[in-house]
Amino acid sequence: SRPALAGAEGLGGRMEKVALEETKRLIHEGHAAILKVGPGRDDDSAAAFQQFRRGVTRADGSHELSLLQDLEQKQKVLGFLVDFAQNRRSHRRQVSSVVSILLKDSKWQEAAKESGVLQQLPDEPLPDTPSKPETEKVSDAKPERSDSSAAGAALLAFHELEEMHFECQVEAADALSRFAQGVGLLVQWQQEELKKIDALEPKLPMLQLLCQAHHFFPYQRDQIFHL
């Protein structure tokens, strides 16, 4: 009925607004935490990075990268990310992913160019910047990808959704985004690992959640469609 449809659309709009506010909160609180982290404070560094990473990832998934443009002390943030990657080997791919998203914005590109700090980013291929010669071949970057970590991230996200009983709630948006990103990496780099995704159960509640999320989370429709 039309009243029901109008109610659903109204709920979808409210959920989208709440999700956007949560993304803003994660970005700004994570950014503030990064700027406050002192040397040798490993626990604080990890917590600050994870909060900032979640916000940046959500902004990318919802096409709200404008939320990142006006963050202050960009060079200090980039320096923190490089230092964190150097000291936390297991997080290097996550750091590389965050840096890649930040460098989609021209202001972050400029900060990276001026500081030159990203040349110290270990292991992972550096995202291209306007000042960097395009000398790398695509095939050179492929072995650096961690397919097992992508599968692990997707599986973890699925189980988080399962713990939420596959309900279409604001908290599910982040897990859905991580699930989509993990599956996307597997499709691109190691399709044989997709058998782990194929084996996931239950399937029907997950499919129902994806249908609901496609309606209620319009900023994630591209990710859901590709799933």
Phi and psi restraints in degrees (value plus and minus 20) as a CYANA .aco file:
   2 ARG   PHI     -85.5   -45.5
   2 ARG   PSI     -61.3   -21.3
   3 PRO   PHI     -79.2   -39.2
   3 PRO   PSI     -61.0   -21.0
   4 ALA   PHI     -84.8   -44.8
   4 ALA   PSI     -61.3   -21.3
   5 LEU   PHI     -83.9   -43.9
   5 LEU   PSI     -62.9   -22.9
   6 ALA   PHI     -83.5   -43.5
   6 ALA   PSI     -58.5   -18.5
   7 GLY   PHI     -85.2   -45.2
   7 GLY   PSI     -60.4   -20.4
   8 ALA   PHI     -84.5   -44.5
   8 ALA   PSI     -62.0   -22.0
   9 GLU   PHI     -86.0   -46.0
   9 GLU   PSI     -58.0   -18.0
  10 GLY   PHI     -84.8   -44.8
  10 GLY   PSI     -61.6   -21.6
  11 LEU   PHI     -84.4   -44.4
  11 LEU   PSI     -60.9   -20.9
  12 GLY   PHI     -81.0   -41.0
  12 GLY   PSI     -61.4   -21.4
  13 GLY   PHI     -84.2   -44.2
  13 GLY   PSI     -60.3   -20.3
  14 ARG   PHI     -86.9   -46.9
  14 ARG   PSI     -60.5   -20.5
  15 MET   PHI     -86.8   -46.8
  15 MET   PSI     -57.0   -17.0
  16 GLU   PHI     -84.2   -44.2
  16 GLU   PSI     -61.1   -21.1
  17 LYS   PHI     -85.4   -45.4
  17 LYS   PSI     -62.5   -22.5
  18 VAL   PHI     -83.7   -43.7
  18 VAL   PSI     -61.1   -21.1
  19 ALA   PHI     -84.0   -44.0
  19 ALA   PSI     -59.6   -19.6
  20 LEU   PHI     -84.4   -44.4
  20 LEU   PSI     -62.2   -22.2
  21 GLU   PHI     -84.4   -44.4
  21 GLU   PSI     -56.6   -16.6
  22 GLU   PHI     -86.2   -46.2
  22 GLU   PSI     -59.6   -19.6
  23 THR   PHI     -82.1   -42.1
  23 THR   PSI     -65.2   -25.2
  24 LYS   PHI     -79.5   -39.5
  24 LYS   PSI     -63.4   -23.4
  25 ARG   PHI     -81.8   -41.8
  25 ARG   PSI     -67.2   -27.2
  26 LEU   PHI     -80.7   -40.7
  26 LEU   PSI     -62.5   -22.5
  27 ILE   PHI     -84.1   -44.1
  27 ILE   PSI     -71.4   -31.4
  28 HIS   PHI     -92.3   -52.3
  28 HIS   PSI     -57.9   -17.9
  29 GLU   PHI     -91.8   -51.8
  29 GLU   PSI     -58.2   -18.2
  30 GLY   PHI     -85.5   -45.5
  30 GLY   PSI     -61.4   -21.4
  31 HIS   PHI     -82.7   -42.7
  31 HIS   PSI     -65.4   -25.4
  32 ALA   PHI     -83.2   -43.2
  32 ALA   PSI     -59.3   -19.3
  33 ALA   PHI     -85.3   -45.3
  33 ALA   PSI     -58.8   -18.8
  34 ILE   PHI     -82.1   -42.1
  34 ILE   PSI     -63.1   -23.1
  35 LEU   PHI     -88.0   -48.0
  35 LEU   PSI     -42.7    -2.7
  36 LYS   PHI    -111.2   -71.2
  36 LYS   PSI     -35.7     4.3
  37 VAL   PHI     -85.0   -45.0
  37 VAL   PSI     109.5   149.5
  38 GLY   PHI    -118.4   -78.4
  38 GLY   PSI     148.3   188.3
  39 PRO   PHI     -81.8   -41.8
  39 PRO   PSI     118.9   158.9
  40 GLY   PHI      61.3   101.3
  40 GLY   PSI     -19.3    20.7
  41 ARG   PHI    -114.8   -74.8
  41 ARG   PSI      56.7    96.7
  42 ASP   PHI     -82.8   -42.8
  42 ASP   PSI     -63.9   -23.9
  43 ASP   PHI     -83.7   -43.7
  43 ASP   PSI     -61.9   -21.9
  44 ASP   PHI     -84.7   -44.7
  44 ASP   PSI     -57.9   -17.9
  45 SER   PHI     -82.5   -42.5
  45 SER   PSI     -65.5   -25.5
  46 ALA   PHI     -84.5   -44.5
  46 ALA   PSI     -63.9   -23.9
  47 ALA   PHI     -85.0   -45.0
  47 ALA   PSI     -61.9   -21.9
  48 ALA   PHI     -84.7   -44.7
  48 ALA   PSI     -63.1   -23.1
  49 PHE   PHI     -83.5   -43.5
  49 PHE   PSI     -67.0   -27.0
  50 GLN   PHI     -83.7   -43.7
  50 GLN   PSI     -57.9   -17.9
  51 GLN   PHI     -87.9   -47.9
  51 GLN   PSI     -63.8   -23.8
  52 PHE   PHI     -85.0   -45.0
  52 PHE   PSI     -61.4   -21.4
  53 ARG   PHI     -80.7   -40.7
  53 ARG   PSI     -63.8   -23.8
  54 ARG   PHI     -81.1   -41.1
  54 ARG   PSI     -63.1   -23.1
  55 GLY   PHI     -84.8   -44.8
  55 GLY   PSI     -64.6   -24.6
  56 VAL   PHI     -83.6   -43.6
  56 VAL   PSI     -62.8   -22.8
  57 THR   PHI     -84.3   -44.3
  57 THR   PSI     -61.9   -21.9
  58 ARG   PHI     -84.9   -44.9
  58 ARG   PSI     -60.7   -20.7
  59 ALA   PHI     -82.0   -42.0
  59 ALA   PSI     -59.7   -19.7
  60 ASP   PHI     -87.1   -47.1
  60 ASP   PSI     -64.8   -24.8
  61 GLY   PHI     -86.9   -46.9
  61 GLY   PSI     -46.2    -6.2
  62 SER   PHI    -122.6   -82.6
  62 SER   PSI      -9.4    30.6
  63 HIS   PHI      36.7    76.7
  63 HIS   PSI      21.3    61.3
  64 GLU   PHI    -138.7   -98.7
  64 GLU   PSI      23.2    63.2
  65 LEU   PHI     -85.2   -45.2
  65 LEU   PSI     -35.4     4.6
  66 SER   PHI     -81.3   -41.3
  66 SER   PSI     -42.1    -2.1
  67 LEU   PHI     -85.6   -45.6
  67 LEU   PSI     -38.4     1.6
  68 LEU   PHI    -116.4   -76.4
  68 LEU   PSI     -34.0     6.0
  69 GLN   PHI     -82.8   -42.8
  69 GLN   PSI     -61.9   -21.9
  70 ASP   PHI    -120.1   -80.1
  70 ASP   PSI      -7.3    32.7
  71 LEU   PHI     -84.0   -44.0
  71 LEU   PSI     115.3   155.3
  72 GLU   PHI    -103.0   -63.0
  72 GLU   PSI     143.9   183.9
  73 GLN   PHI      33.2    73.2
  73 GLN   PSI      31.6    71.6
  74 LYS   PHI     -79.6   -39.6
  74 LYS   PSI     -60.9   -20.9
  75 GLN   PHI     -83.3   -43.3
  75 GLN   PSI     -57.8   -17.8
  76 LYS   PHI     -86.4   -46.4
  76 LYS   PSI     -58.4   -18.4
  77 VAL   PHI     -84.2   -44.2
  77 VAL   PSI     -65.2   -25.2
  78 LEU   PHI     -82.6   -42.6
  78 LEU   PSI     -59.6   -19.6
  79 GLY   PHI     -82.7   -42.7
  79 GLY   PSI     -60.2   -20.2
  80 PHE   PHI     -80.1   -40.1
  80 PHE   PSI     -64.8   -24.8
  81 LEU   PHI     -82.4   -42.4
  81 LEU   PSI     -61.9   -21.9
  82 VAL   PHI     -84.8   -44.8
  82 VAL   PSI     -66.1   -26.1
  83 ASP   PHI     -82.2   -42.2
  83 ASP   PSI     -60.4   -20.4
  84 PHE   PHI     -84.8   -44.8
  84 PHE   PSI     -61.3   -21.3
  85 ALA   PHI     -85.6   -45.6
  85 ALA   PSI     -56.9   -16.9
  86 GLN   PHI     -86.3   -46.3
  86 GLN   PSI     -52.7   -12.7
  87 ASN   PHI    -117.8   -77.8
  87 ASN   PSI     -34.1     5.9
  88 ARG   PHI    -146.5  -106.5
  88 ARG   PSI      63.5   103.5
  89 ARG   PHI     -76.5   -36.5
  89 ARG   PSI     -58.1   -18.1
  90 SER   PHI     -88.2   -48.2
  90 SER   PSI     -34.6     5.4
  91 HIS   PHI    -123.7   -83.7
  91 HIS   PSI     -14.8    25.2
  92 ARG   PHI     -83.4   -43.4
  92 ARG   PSI     -57.4   -17.4
  93 ARG   PHI     -89.9   -49.9
  93 ARG   PSI     -55.5   -15.5
  94 GLN   PHI     -84.7   -44.7
  94 GLN   PSI     -61.2   -21.2
  95 VAL   PHI     -82.6   -42.6
  95 VAL   PSI     -64.8   -24.8
  96 SER   PHI     -79.4   -39.4
  96 SER   PSI     -58.8   -18.8
  97 SER   PHI     -85.2   -45.2
  97 SER   PSI     -62.9   -22.9
  98 VAL   PHI     -83.2   -43.2
  98 VAL   PSI     -64.9   -24.9
  99 VAL   PHI     -81.8   -41.8
  99 VAL   PSI     -60.5   -20.5
 100 SER   PHI     -79.6   -39.6
 100 SER   PSI     -60.7   -20.7
 101 ILE   PHI     -88.4   -48.4
 101 ILE   PSI     -64.9   -24.9
 102 LEU   PHI     -79.6   -39.6
 102 LEU   PSI     -57.9   -17.9
 103 LEU   PHI     -97.4   -57.4
 103 LEU   PSI     -17.2    22.8
 104 LYS   PHI     -93.1   -53.1
 104 LYS   PSI     -36.6     3.4
 105 ASP   PHI    -120.2   -80.2
 105 ASP   PSI     116.5   156.5
 106 SER   PHI     -84.1   -44.1
 106 SER   PSI     -53.7   -13.7
 107 LYS   PHI     -87.0   -47.0
 107 LYS   PSI     -57.8   -17.8
 108 TRP   PHI     -91.6   -51.6
 108 TRP   PSI     -55.4   -15.4
 109 GLN   PHI     -79.9   -39.9
 109 GLN   PSI     -63.5   -23.5
 110 GLU   PHI     -83.6   -43.6
 110 GLU   PSI     -63.0   -23.0
 111 ALA   PHI     -82.8   -42.8
 111 ALA   PSI     -59.8   -19.8
 112 ALA   PHI     -86.7   -46.7
 112 ALA   PSI     -60.2   -20.2
 113 LYS   PHI     -84.9   -44.9
 113 LYS   PSI     -63.0   -23.0
 114 GLU   PHI     -88.1   -48.1
 114 GLU   PSI     -58.1   -18.1
 115 SER   PHI    -105.2   -65.2
 115 SER   PSI     -52.6   -12.6
 116 GLY   PHI      47.7    87.7
 116 GLY   PSI     -11.4    28.6
 117 VAL   PHI     -88.7   -48.7
 117 VAL   PSI     -45.9    -5.9
 118 LEU   PHI     -88.7   -48.7
 118 LEU   PSI     -35.2     4.8
 119 GLN   PHI     -85.7   -45.7
 119 GLN   PSI     -35.2     4.8
 120 GLN   PHI    -114.6   -74.6
 120 GLN   PSI     -20.3    19.7
 121 LEU   PHI     -87.9   -47.9
 121 LEU   PSI     100.5   140.5
 122 PRO   PHI    -102.5   -62.5
 122 PRO   PSI     133.6   173.6
 123 ASP   PHI      47.6    87.6
 123 ASP   PSI     -80.1   -40.1
 124 GLU   PHI     -95.0   -55.0
 124 GLU   PSI     125.8   165.8
 125 PRO   PHI     -80.5   -40.5
 125 PRO   PSI     116.7   156.7
 126 LEU   PHI     -93.9   -53.9
 126 LEU   PSI     119.8   159.8
 127 PRO   PHI     -83.5   -43.5
 127 PRO   PSI     125.6   165.6
 128 ASP   PHI     -87.2   -47.2
 128 ASP   PSI     119.4   159.4
 129 THR   PHI    -142.2  -102.2
 129 THR   PSI     143.0   183.0
 130 PRO   PHI     -77.2   -37.2
 130 PRO   PSI     -46.7    -6.7
 131 SER   PHI    -110.7   -70.7
 131 SER   PSI     -23.5    16.5
 132 LYS   PHI    -115.7   -75.7
 132 LYS   PSI     105.7   145.7
 133 PRO   PHI     -83.5   -43.5
 133 PRO   PSI     119.7   159.7
 134 GLU   PHI    -106.7   -66.7
 134 GLU   PSI      58.1    98.1
 135 THR   PHI    -124.2   -84.2
 135 THR   PSI     -33.7     6.3
 136 GLU   PHI    -100.0   -60.0
 136 GLU   PSI     122.8   162.8
 137 LYS   PHI    -111.8   -71.8
 137 LYS   PSI     130.6   170.6
 138 VAL   PHI     -78.7   -38.7
 138 VAL   PSI     -58.0   -18.0
 139 SER   PHI     -85.5   -45.5
 139 SER   PSI     -44.2    -4.2
 140 ASP   PHI     -88.7   -48.7
 140 ASP   PSI     -51.6   -11.6
 141 ALA   PHI    -101.8   -61.8
 141 ALA   PSI     -45.0    -5.0
 142 LYS   PHI     -79.2   -39.2
 142 LYS   PSI     -66.2   -26.2
 143 PRO   PHI     -83.2   -43.2
 143 PRO   PSI     -38.7     1.3
 144 GLU   PHI     -96.1   -56.1
 144 GLU   PSI     -37.0     3.0
 145 ARG   PHI     -90.3   -50.3
 145 ARG   PSI     122.0   162.0
 146 SER   PHI    -123.4   -83.4
 146 SER   PSI      77.0   117.0
 147 ASP   PHI     -89.0   -49.0
 147 ASP   PSI     -57.6   -17.6
 148 SER   PHI     -83.6   -43.6
 148 SER   PSI     -57.0   -17.0
 149 SER   PHI     -89.3   -49.3
 149 SER   PSI     -53.1   -13.1
 150 ALA   PHI     -84.9   -44.9
 150 ALA   PSI     -63.4   -23.4
 151 ALA   PHI     -83.8   -43.8
 151 ALA   PSI     -62.0   -22.0
 152 GLY   PHI     -82.0   -42.0
 152 GLY   PSI     -60.7   -20.7
 153 ALA   PHI     -84.9   -44.9
 153 ALA   PSI     -61.7   -21.7
 154 ALA   PHI     -86.1   -46.1
 154 ALA   PSI     -62.6   -22.6
 155 LEU   PHI     -84.8   -44.8
 155 LEU   PSI     -62.5   -22.5
 156 LEU   PHI     -82.2   -42.2
 156 LEU   PSI     -63.5   -23.5
 157 ALA   PHI     -82.6   -42.6
 157 ALA   PSI     -60.4   -20.4
 158 PHE   PHI     -81.2   -41.2
 158 PHE   PSI     -64.1   -24.1
 159 HIS   PHI     -89.8   -49.8
 159 HIS   PSI     -50.7   -10.7
 160 GLU   PHI     -84.6   -44.6
 160 GLU   PSI     -61.1   -21.1
 161 LEU   PHI     -85.0   -45.0
 161 LEU   PSI     -56.9   -16.9
 162 GLU   PHI     -83.5   -43.5
 162 GLU   PSI     -59.2   -19.2
 163 GLU   PHI     -86.2   -46.2
 163 GLU   PSI     -45.7    -5.7
 164 MET   PHI    -105.3   -65.3
 164 MET   PSI     -14.2    25.8
 165 HIS   PHI      42.0    82.0
 165 HIS   PSI       8.8    48.8
 166 PHE   PHI      34.2    74.2
 166 PHE   PSI      13.0    53.0
 167 GLU   PHI    -104.2   -64.2
 167 GLU   PSI     121.7   161.7
 168 CYS   PHI    -102.0   -62.0
 168 CYS   PSI      65.9   105.9
 169 GLN   PHI    -144.0  -104.0
 169 GLN   PSI     146.6   186.6
 170 VAL   PHI     -77.1   -37.1
 170 VAL   PSI     -60.5   -20.5
 171 GLU   PHI     -83.5   -43.5
 171 GLU   PSI     -42.0    -2.0
 172 ALA   PHI     -94.9   -54.9
 172 ALA   PSI     -40.7    -0.7
 173 ALA   PHI     -80.4   -40.4
 173 ALA   PSI     -62.5   -22.5
 174 ASP   PHI     -86.7   -46.7
 174 ASP   PSI     -63.8   -23.8
 175 ALA   PHI     -85.0   -45.0
 175 ALA   PSI     -59.5   -19.5
 176 LEU   PHI     -81.3   -41.3
 176 LEU   PSI     -60.6   -20.6
 177 SER   PHI     -83.6   -43.6
 177 SER   PSI     -63.1   -23.1
 178 ARG   PHI     -88.2   -48.2
 178 ARG   PSI     -56.5   -16.5
 179 PHE   PHI     -82.5   -42.5
 179 PHE   PSI     -65.6   -25.6
 180 ALA   PHI     -83.9   -43.9
 180 ALA   PSI     -61.1   -21.1
 181 GLN   PHI     -85.3   -45.3
 181 GLN   PSI     -62.5   -22.5
 182 GLY   PHI     -83.0   -43.0
 182 GLY   PSI     -65.7   -25.7
 183 VAL   PHI     -83.2   -43.2
 183 VAL   PSI     -60.0   -20.0
 184 GLY   PHI     -80.4   -40.4
 184 GLY   PSI     -60.9   -20.9
 185 LEU   PHI     -85.3   -45.3
 185 LEU   PSI     -59.7   -19.7
 186 LEU   PHI     -84.3   -44.3
 186 LEU   PSI     -62.3   -22.3
 187 VAL   PHI     -80.7   -40.7
 187 VAL   PSI     -58.0   -18.0
 188 GLN   PHI     -98.8   -58.8
 188 GLN   PSI     -58.0   -18.0
 189 TRP   PHI    -133.0   -93.0
 189 TRP   PSI     -50.9   -10.9
 190 GLN   PHI    -173.9  -133.9
 190 GLN   PSI      63.9   103.9
 191 GLN   PHI     -86.9   -46.9
 191 GLN   PSI     -43.6    -3.6
 192 GLU   PHI     -85.0   -45.0
 192 GLU   PSI     -43.1    -3.1
 193 GLU   PHI     -93.5   -53.5
 193 GLU   PSI     -32.9     7.1
 194 LEU   PHI     -84.9   -44.9
 194 LEU   PSI     -36.2     3.8
 195 LYS   PHI     -81.7   -41.7
 195 LYS   PSI     -47.4    -7.4
 196 LYS   PHI     -87.9   -47.9
 196 LYS   PSI     -54.8   -14.8
 197 ILE   PHI     -93.8   -53.8
 197 ILE   PSI     -60.0   -20.0
 198 ASP   PHI     -80.5   -40.5
 198 ASP   PSI     -50.0   -10.0
 199 ALA   PHI    -102.3   -62.3
 199 ALA   PSI     -26.2    13.8
 200 LEU   PHI     -85.5   -45.5
 200 LEU   PSI     119.8   159.8
 201 GLU   PHI    -157.2  -117.2
 201 GLU   PSI     128.4   168.4
 202 PRO   PHI    -105.2   -65.2
 202 PRO   PSI     126.7   166.7
 203 LYS   PHI    -107.7   -67.7
 203 LYS   PSI     -60.9   -20.9
 204 LEU   PHI     -79.7   -39.7
 204 LEU   PSI     -68.0   -28.0
 205 PRO   PHI     -81.1   -41.1
 205 PRO   PSI     -54.2   -14.2
 206 MET   PHI     -87.1   -47.1
 206 MET   PSI     -62.1   -22.1
 207 LEU   PHI     -84.9   -44.9
 207 LEU   PSI     -58.5   -18.5
 208 GLN   PHI     -84.7   -44.7
 208 GLN   PSI     -59.5   -19.5
 209 LEU   PHI     -83.3   -43.3
 209 LEU   PSI     -61.8   -21.8
 210 LEU   PHI     -82.1   -42.1
 210 LEU   PSI     -59.8   -19.8
 211 CYS   PHI     -84.8   -44.8
 211 CYS   PSI     -63.0   -23.0
 212 GLN   PHI     -87.1   -47.1
 212 GLN   PSI     -62.1   -22.1
 213 ALA   PHI     -85.0   -45.0
 213 ALA   PSI     -53.1   -13.1
 214 HIS   PHI     -80.6   -40.6
 214 HIS   PSI     -52.0   -12.0
 215 HIS   PHI    -104.7   -64.7
 215 HIS   PSI     -66.3   -26.3
 216 PHE   PHI    -104.1   -64.1
 216 PHE   PSI     -43.1    -3.1
 217 PHE   PHI    -137.9   -97.9
 217 PHE   PSI      52.9    92.9
 218 PRO   PHI     -79.4   -39.4
 218 PRO   PSI     -45.5    -5.5
 219 TYR   PHI     -93.3   -53.3
 219 TYR   PSI     -29.6    10.4
 220 GLN   PHI    -129.4   -89.4
 220 GLN   PSI     -10.4    29.6
 221 ARG   PHI     -82.7   -42.7
 221 ARG   PSI     -56.0   -16.0
 222 ASP   PHI     -82.0   -42.0
 222 ASP   PSI     -65.3   -25.3
 223 GLN   PHI     -83.2   -43.2
 223 GLN   PSI     -65.5   -25.5
 224 ILE   PHI     -85.1   -45.1
 224 ILE   PSI     -60.6   -20.6
 225 PHE   PHI     -80.5   -40.5
 225 PHE   PSI     -62.4   -22.4
 226 HIS   PHI     -91.7   -51.7
 226 HIS   PSI     -42.8    -2.8
